[in-house]
Amino acid sequence: MPGRTIAVGDIHGCSIALRRLVKAIDLRSDDTLVALGDYVDRGIDSRGVLDFLIELAERCRLVPILGNHDEMMLGARQGRSDFKFWLACGGQSALDSYGEKGTLELVPRAHFRFLEKCRAWFETDKHFFVHANYLPDLPLGQQDVHALRWLSLRDHVPPQHVSGKVAVVGHTPQALGEILDIGYLKCIDTGCCSGGWLTALDVGSGQVWQVNERGTVRNANG
């Protein structure tokens, strides 16, 4: 039996939820785990999230997508204005997870290497995965970075992509912790860092797992 393809929504420093979610999934070595980005900021343990994702890459096929918050963390190394922009957008909580000194020098080089290797998108025969949104008439390889990482579904819900594949996205937190499912697009950011849930979706079977910041599991079968 082939491995599953499972997408995980925005984690935002919620390491307890991530670890409990992976346990609930019962992750296997032949599974593909597509993490949709925004691993850092807002939650209390961005460091723990990145440590665990690096560990997961040895246990399954991990496909990490770069989110806009991850992009900001990488950009924070470029200068003071970029650094301050990141802190203002939730980066202070990420920095705090590395220690009291509050400088980027505390961030392990392995964490930056992990983020640098994250993808802009990923696709299978029937699905494609991006952090935020997409331009419907352009192939994935020609997508605008702003759309992929920053464009909220609150501002623009696109029609179906020209490929005909189902889009699986994060970035736009869904009220009440419920997945947005409009058939050709599924948004699985369910607001873990703001009192909601961290969501995983098996795109083949439709099975859903959800865990909150405290590690409480809420299962739902699609």
PyMOL commands that set and color helices and strands:
alter all, ss='L'
color gray80, all
select helices_A, chain A and resi 15-25+46-56+68-78+80-96+104-106+109-116+140-142+145-149+175-177+192-194
alter helices_A, ss='H'
color red, helices_A
select strands_A, chain A and resi 5-8+32-35+61-64+122-123+127-129+166-169+180-181+185-187+189-190+197-202+208-211+217-220
alter strands_A, ss='S'
color yellow, strands_A
deselect
rebuild
show_as cartoon
